[in-house]
Amino acid sequence: MSIEIVNVGKRFGDFVALDEVSVSIPSGRLTALLGPSGGGKSTLLRIVAGLERADTGKVEIEGVDATGLPPQKRNVGFVFQQYAAFKHLSVRRNVAFGLEIRKRPKDEIRRRVDELLALVHLEQFADRLPAQLSGGQRQRMALARALAVEPTVLLLDEPFGALDAKVRKELRDWLRRLHDEVHVTTVFVTHDQEEALEVADEIVVINDGRVEQIGSPDELYDRPANEFVMRFLGPVTQLGDQLVRPHDLQLSTEGGDQAGLPGRVTRVTRIGFEIRVEVTADDGQTVTVTLTRNEFLALGIQADSAVRIRLAPNSPTTTATSPAQRAAAPSLAATH
Ligand SMILES: Nc1ncnc2c1ncn2[C@@H]1O[C@H](COP(=O)(O)OP(=O)(O)OP(=O)(O)O)[C@@H](O)[C@H]1O
C-alpha cells in the first residue's frame, strides 16, 4: 500500500469534517475520492499533502510516517482546480521550476522538461506564457510541473472542475492514458460519479466526513454497500421496498409474461436515445423504467397501457430506508 490513512479525524471548530477515516490507497493506481460537496474529500487530500494537520490519526506514505512532516518533505505533487502558474514565466520555465530550485544540472532539466512537455502534449507551446494557454492546456502544464520532481504520489483536487464539459471529458481520457504511461500513485478528488467510474481503478466514497465504501467501479456499481452509494452512483427508482436502477427494470404487456408488479403507464418521455416510462403500480407506487428506443417500440406501449414490471436477473438492489414515493395525480398525457 502506498498511502495508509489511519483513523484520521479533523474538526473545524465544532464541525466534524473527518470522523475517524481509515483508507489504504494502493501503489501505482488511480484512486478517486468521490462524494458530495462538503463531504470532506478536499480536507482528506490536504491532510495527505501536509497542507492541513489532522487532529487525530496517522498518514503513512510509502512506509514513511508523514503525519508530522511538512509538505515539501512528503514528496507529493499537487494540482488544484485553479492552478496558480507563474504568470511571467514561460510554460517551459513553469515546468522546470521545481527542478531549478533543486539545482539540478541544466542539461538534465532541459531533457526532463522536453520529456514532460511531450507527455502532456504541450511541446509546441513551450515558449508561451500561461495566459496564452486554454484552461485545459494550463491544467496539463500544472500536471507536468507536478510530475517534474518525480513525486511518490500525485494529488489532484478537482483538477478539471473549472473547465467546460467537453474539455473536461477530453482531459479525463487523457489523464487515464497518462496514468497508464507513468503509473505514479494518483489520488484525485471529484464530486462527479461519471468521472470517477470512468477514470479510477479504485473509488473511495466519502460523505459527511466518513467513508461509505471503497472498491473498484464495478464493485461499487454492482454491489453498493448502502442506500447512499446506490443513489450517488446513478439514477434509482423504488420497487416495493427495494431501490433499483431504472434500466434494470423490464416491462411486459398483457398477453406477455405475467410475472411482476402490475400497473399502468402514466407518462412516457423520450430523452435522447432512451425512453423513460413512468408506471403507477396498482398499489399506488410510481416506478420509473428506462428502455432503449427499440425495446420501447417492440413493446408497443403508450400512456394508460397495462404493464407488469420486473427486475432483470442479477441486478443490484438495496433496501430503501425512506418511504416509497406515491403517485400524486397520475397524468395520462404522453410526451414524445
Ligand atoms: N478551513 C476551514 N475552516 C472551516 N471549515 C472548513 C475549512 N475547510 C473546510 N471546512 C469545512 O469542512 C467541510 C469539508 O470540506 P471539504 O472541502 O473537505 O469538502 P469536499 O468534500 O472537498 O467538498 P467540495 O467538493 O465542495 O470541495 C465543509 O463543510 C467545509 O465547509
The ligand as an SDF file (V2000), in Angstrom:
LIG
                    3D

 31 33  0  0  0  0  0  0  0  0999 V2000
  -10.5300   25.9720    6.8940 N   0  0  0  0  0  0  0  0  0  0  0  0
  -11.7950   25.6110    7.1650 C   0  0  0  0  0  0  0  0  0  0  0  0
  -12.4750   26.1950    8.1640 N   0  0  0  0  0  0  0  0  0  0  0  0
  -13.7370   25.8350    8.4710 C   0  0  0  0  0  0  0  0  0  0  0  0
  -14.4140   24.8690    7.8190 N   0  0  0  0  0  0  0  0  0  0  0  0
  -13.7980   24.2530    6.8200 C   0  0  0  0  0  0  0  0  0  0  0  0
  -12.4550   24.5950    6.4320 C   0  0  0  0  0  0  0  0  0  0  0  0
  -12.1010   23.7960    5.3970 N   0  0  0  0  0  0  0  0  0  0  0  0
  -13.1770   23.0080    5.1500 C   0  0  0  0  0  0  0  0  0  0  0  0
  -14.1860   23.2740    6.0020 N   0  0  0  0  0  0  0  0  0  0  0  0
  -15.4860   22.5880    6.0380 C   0  0  0  0  0  0  0  0  0  0  0  0
  -15.2730   21.2050    6.1220 O   0  0  0  0  0  0  0  0  0  0  0  0
  -16.2080   20.5070    5.2900 C   0  0  0  0  0  0  0  0  0  0  0  0
  -15.4770   19.6150    4.3400 C   0  0  0  0  0  0  0  0  0  0  0  0
  -14.8350   20.4180    3.3630 O   0  0  0  0  0  0  0  0  0  0  0  0
  -14.0740   19.8160    2.1240 P   0  0  0  0  0  0  0  0  0  0  0  0
  -13.5610   20.9380    1.3130 O   0  0  0  0  0  0  0  0  0  0  0  0
  -13.1240   18.7980    2.6010 O   0  0  0  0  0  0  0  0  0  0  0  0
  -15.2450   19.0770    1.3750 O   0  0  0  0  0  0  0  0  0  0  0  0
  -15.2590   18.4660   -0.0680 P   0  0  0  0  0  0  0  0  0  0  0  0
  -15.8690   17.1310    0.0660 O   0  0  0  0  0  0  0  0  0  0  0  0
  -13.9150   18.5370   -0.6760 O   0  0  0  0  0  0  0  0  0  0  0  0
  -16.2350   19.4090   -0.8070 O   0  0  0  0  0  0  0  0  0  0  0  0
  -16.0240   20.2580   -2.1590 P   0  0  0  0  0  0  0  0  0  0  0  0
  -16.1970   19.2920   -3.2680 O   0  0  0  0  0  0  0  0  0  0  0  0
  -17.1340   21.2670   -2.0820 O   0  0  0  0  0  0  0  0  0  0  0  0
  -14.6580   20.8700   -2.0600 O   0  0  0  0  0  0  0  0  0  0  0  0
  -17.0660   21.5680    4.6280 C   0  0  0  0  0  0  0  0  0  0  0  0
  -18.2960   21.6530    5.3170 O   0  0  0  0  0  0  0  0  0  0  0  0
  -16.2590   22.8250    4.7610 C   0  0  0  0  0  0  0  0  0  0  0  0
  -17.1050   23.9380    4.8640 O   0  0  0  0  0  0  0  0  0  0  0  0
  1  2  1  0
  2  3  1  0
  2  7  2  0
  3  4  2  0
  4  5  1  0
  5  6  2  0
  6  7  1  0
  6 10  1  0
  7  8  1  0
  8  9  2  0
  9 10  1  0
 10 11  1  0
 11 12  1  0
 11 30  1  0
 12 13  1  0
 13 14  1  0
 13 28  1  0
 14 15  1  0
 15 16  1  0
 16 17  2  0
 16 18  1  0
 16 19  1  0
 19 20  1  0
 20 21  2  0
 20 22  1  0
 20 23  1  0
 23 24  1  0
 24 25  2  0
 24 26  1  0
 24 27  1  0
 28 29  1  0
 28 30  1  0
 30 31  1  0
M  END
$$$$
